[in-house]
Amino acid sequence: MKDRKDQLAAQRKIVPALLEKHKLPKETRGTRAADDAWVAQMCATILASSQEQAGEAVAMALAEGFNPEHIGEAISLAANQLLLRQVELMEGKNTYGRRTHGDSPGVHASDATNAWRNMSRVSNPRNRAAGLMLAAMDVARSHGFKQSGGGAWYEKEPFPHAEQMEKVKATGAAALLKELDGAIRENDQLRAAAIAQTYGGNKHEARPLFQLLLQYAVSEDGRLHAEKYYRTVSEEFATTREAFRWRQLVALSRETASMYGYSQQDQKGAGRAPGYEEACKLLRV
């Protein structure tokens, strides 16, 4: 907790200083369009940055007149990469184990970024700038955990890797959805990610995949983030450009496979969301 208080105290100093340094906010909202390469580079910059560096990268982009929506898109994709790059065990955080659901760095950062983006959309110019900087800083803070095998988050290759992709033989939508459902029930995170990647790569409709994952978002415990993260991915998928949007559903598929059947204590056997059985009974479903 002390570390978190120190981080918040640092943010309270960093953000006003960056606003003053880069003469933010500008009189008019930025309209400069960011191309795919710029978004990918900003995503990589945030992943490799300290809190202050991430905040400054966003401040510079705002000062240069880039569209806040495109800046927010890059921050969202950086948060998404935390979940796609997480390995099985984080050093010093053994309670995470193989879990990528709940309050894991990737899910936490994605949900926080989504919240900051939504607040920034309806805020005054100063708060919009501050909100986007804080979103990027939160992602940078979240990648501070070291993973088994050493190295930082940004040094890992995102899942699914080639060896997982090669094992997916189906190509049709119905067959892939059936396989994804099986991977989720087996808690096979990396296979679930590979199937979702294949599904998107074959240009299948996103809605059936969302519908499959929704049933688990409402039925599983999810450590308080199940419905929240599903909503985050739904919104971010809708506002992310085509070149990158399937990363969101790949991450949601991995997270869903992680949380299936787990209770709040991450023990198999009692993983239903609180109130789910009662709700089903009342709704007669």
C-alpha positions in Angstrom: 0.0 0.0 0.0 2.9 2.3 0.8 4.2 1.9 -2.7 0.8 2.7 -4.2 0.6 5.8 -2.1 4.0 6.9 -3.2 3.0 6.3 -6.8 -0.1 8.4 -6.5 1.8 11.1 -4.8 4.3 11.1 -7.7 1.4 11.3 -10.2 0.0 14.4 -8.4 3.4 16.1 -9.1 4.1 14.7 -12.6 0.7 15.5 -14.2 0.6 19.3 -13.4 4.3 19.6 -14.3 3.7 18.0 -17.7 0.6 20.2 -18.4 2.7 23.3 -17.7 5.7 22.1 -19.6 3.8 21.3 -22.8 1.4 24.2 -22.4 -1.7 22.1 -22.2 -4.5 22.1 -22.8 -4.5 23.7 -26.2 -7.2 26.1 -27.3 -8.7 23.5 -29.7 -9.0 19.8 -29.5 -6.4 18.0 -31.6 -7.5 16.7 -34.9 -4.3 15.3 -36.3 -4.9 11.7 -37.4 -2.6 9.0 -36.2 -1.8 6.2 -38.7 -1.4 2.5 -37.8 2.4 2.9 -37.5 2.1 5.8 -35.1 -0.4 3.9 -32.9 1.8 0.9 -32.8 4.8 3.0 -31.9 3.0 4.8 -29.2 1.8 1.5 -27.8 5.4 0.2 -27.7 6.6 3.4 -26.1 4.2 3.2 -23.2 5.1 -0.5 -22.7 8.7 0.4 -22.4 8.3 3.5 -20.3 8.3 4.6 -16.7 5.3 6.4 -15.3 6.8 9.8 -16.0 8.0 8.8 -19.5 4.5 7.4 -20.5 2.8 10.6 -19.2 5.2 12.7 -21.2 4.7 10.7 -24.4 1.0 11.4 -24.2 1.6 15.1 -23.3 3.8 15.5 -26.3 1.3 13.8 -28.6 -1.5 16.2 -27.3 0.8 19.2 -27.8 1.5 18.1 -31.3 -2.2 18.1 -32.0 -2.9 14.4 -32.3 -6.6 13.3 -31.9 -7.2 12.3 -28.3 -9.2 9.3 -29.5 -6.2 8.0 -31.3 -3.9 8.6 -28.3 -6.4 6.7 -26.1 -6.5 3.9 -28.6 -2.7 3.4 -28.3 -3.0 3.4 -24.5 -5.8 0.8 -24.6 -3.7 -1.4 -26.9 -0.7 -1.1 -24.5 -2.9 -2.3 -21.6 -4.1 -5.1 -23.8 -0.6 -6.2 -24.4 0.0 -6.7 -20.7 -2.6 -9.5 -20.7 -1.3 -11.0 -24.0 2.3 -11.0 -22.8 1.8 -12.3 -19.2 3.6 -15.5 -18.6 2.5 -18.1 -16.0 4.2 -16.8 -12.9 5.2 -13.3 -11.8 8.2 -13.1 -9.5 7.3 -12.0 -6.0 3.6 -12.3 -6.8 3.0 -16.0 -6.5 -0.7 -15.5 -5.7 -1.2 -14.8 -9.4 0.1 -18.2 -10.5 -1.4 -19.0 -13.9 -4.2 -16.5 -13.4 -4.7 -13.7 -15.9 -8.3 -12.9 -14.8 -9.5 -10.6 -12.1 -7.1 -8.0 -10.7 -4.2 -9.1 -12.9 -2.1 -6.3 -14.3 -3.5 -6.7 -17.8 -7.2 -6.7 -16.9 -6.7 -4.0 -14.3 -4.9 -1.7 -16.7 -7.4 -2.4 -19.5 -10.4 -1.6 -17.2 -8.7 1.5 -15.8 -7.8 2.8 -19.3 -11.3 2.2 -20.5 -12.6 4.3 -17.6 -10.1 7.1 -18.1 -11.0 7.2 -21.8 -14.7 7.5 -21.2 -14.2 10.2 -18.6 -11.8 12.1 -20.9 -14.5 12.1 -23.7 -16.8 14.2 -21.6 -14.3 16.2 -19.6 -13.1 19.7 -20.0 -9.8 20.1 -22.0 -7.5 20.1 -18.9 -9.1 17.0 -17.4 -9.1 15.3 -20.8 -5.4 15.8 -21.1 -4.7 14.8 -17.5 -7.0 11.7 -17.8 -5.1 10.4 -20.9 -1.8 10.9 -19.2 -2.9 9.1 -16.1 -4.2 6.2 -18.2 -0.8 5.8 -19.8 1.0 6.2 -16.5 -1.2 3.4 -15.0 -0.3 1.0 -17.8 3.4 1.9 -17.3 3.0 1.3 -13.5 1.3 -2.0 -14.2 4.2 -3.5 -16.3 6.6 -3.0 -13.4 6.1 -6.6 -12.3 8.8 -9.1 -13.3 7.8 -12.4 -14.7 9.2 -15.9 -14.4 12.3 -16.3 -16.5 13.2 -12.6 -15.9 12.6 -9.6 -18.0 9.9 -6.9 -18.2 6.5 -7.1 -19.8 7.5 -5.3 -23.0 10.3 -7.8 -23.6 7.9 -10.7 -24.0 6.3 -11.8 -27.3 2.5 -11.5 -27.1 0.5 -14.7 -27.2 -0.6 -16.7 -29.1 2.8 -17.9 -30.4 3.4 -19.8 -33.6 3.3 -23.2 -31.8 -0.2 -22.5 -30.4 -1.4 -21.2 -33.8 -0.2 -24.3 -35.6 -2.4 -26.6 -33.4 -5.6 -24.9 -34.5 -6.8 -26.8 -37.6 -10.4 -25.7 -37.9 -11.3 -22.7 -40.1 -15.1 -22.5 -40.1 -16.9 -20.3 -37.6 -19.0 -23.0 -35.9 -16.1 -25.4 -35.5 -13.8 -22.7 -34.1 -16.5 -21.5 -31.6 -17.0 -25.1 -30.4 -13.2 -25.5 -30.0 -13.0 -22.2 -28.1 -15.8 -23.3 -25.7 -13.8 -26.5 -25.0 -10.6 -24.6 -24.4 -12.3 -22.3 -22.0 -13.7 -25.3 -20.0 -10.3 -26.8 -19.9 -8.7 -23.5 -18.7 -6.4 -23.6 -21.7 -5.6 -19.9 -22.0 -3.1 -20.1 -24.8 -5.3 -22.4 -27.0 -8.2 -20.1 -26.4 -6.1 -17.2 -27.5 -5.0 -19.0 -30.6 -8.5 -20.1 -31.6 -9.8 -16.5 -31.2 -6.9 -15.2 -33.3 -7.7 -17.8 -36.0 -11.4 -16.9 -35.9 -10.6 -13.2 -36.4 -8.0 -14.0 -39.1 -10.6 -15.8 -41.1 -12.8 -12.7 -41.0 -15.7 -14.3 -39.1 -18.3 -12.2 -37.5 -17.4 -10.9 -34.1 -20.8 -11.1 -32.5 -21.1 -14.9 -32.2 -17.7 -14.9 -30.4 -18.8 -12.1 -28.1 -22.0 -14.1 -27.3 -20.0 -17.2 -26.4 -17.8 -15.3 -24.1 -20.7 -13.4 -22.5 -22.2 -16.5 -21.0 -19.0 -16.9 -19.0 -18.7 -13.3 -18.1 -22.0 -13.5 -16.3 -21.7 -17.0 -14.9 -18.1 -17.2 -13.6 -16.7 -15.5 -10.4 -14.0 -13.6 -12.3 -12.7 -11.9 -9.1 -14.9 -8.9 -9.6 -13.8 -8.1 -13.1 -15.7 -10.6 -15.3 -18.6 -8.4 -16.5 -16.4 -5.3 -16.2 -13.7 -6.6 -18.5 -16.2 -8.0 -20.9 -17.7 -4.5 -21.2 -14.3 -3.0 -21.6 -13.4 -5.2 -24.5 -16.8 -4.6 -26.1 -16.2 -0.9 -26.0 -12.6 -1.0 -27.0 -13.2 -3.4 -29.9 -15.8 -1.0 -31.2 -13.5 2.0 -31.1 -10.2 0.3 -32.2 -9.2 0.4 -35.8 -9.5 -2.8 -37.8 -5.7 -3.5 -37.9 -5.6 -4.0 -34.1 -9.1 -4.6 -32.8 -9.0 -8.4 -32.7 -6.3 -8.2 -30.1 -9.0 -7.2 -27.7 -11.1 -10.4 -28.3 -8.0 -12.6 -28.2 -7.2 -11.2 -24.8 -10.8 -11.6 -23.6 -10.7 -15.3 -24.7 -7.6 -15.9 -22.8 -9.0 -14.2 -19.7 -12.2 -16.2 -19.9 -10.3 -19.5 -20.1 -8.3 -18.3 -17.0 -11.4 -17.6 -14.9 -13.6 -20.5 -15.8 -14.4 -22.6 -12.7 -12.4 -20.5 -10.2 -13.7 -19.2 -6.9 -12.6 -15.9 -5.2 -9.7 -18.0 -3.7 -8.7 -19.3 -7.1 -9.7 -22.8 -6.0 -11.5 -25.1 -8.5 -15.0 -26.1 -7.7 -17.0 -23.1 -6.6 -16.4 -20.6 -9.4 -19.9 -19.4 -10.1 -20.5 -15.7 -9.8 -22.3 -14.7 -6.5 -26.0 -14.8 -7.1 -25.8 -16.5 -10.5 -27.7 -19.7 -9.5 -30.4 -17.6 -7.7 -30.7 -15.4 -10.7 -31.1 -18.3 -13.1 -33.8 -19.7 -10.8 -35.7 -16.5 -10.6 -35.5 -16.0 -14.4 -36.3 -19.7 -15.0 -33.4 -20.2 -17.3 
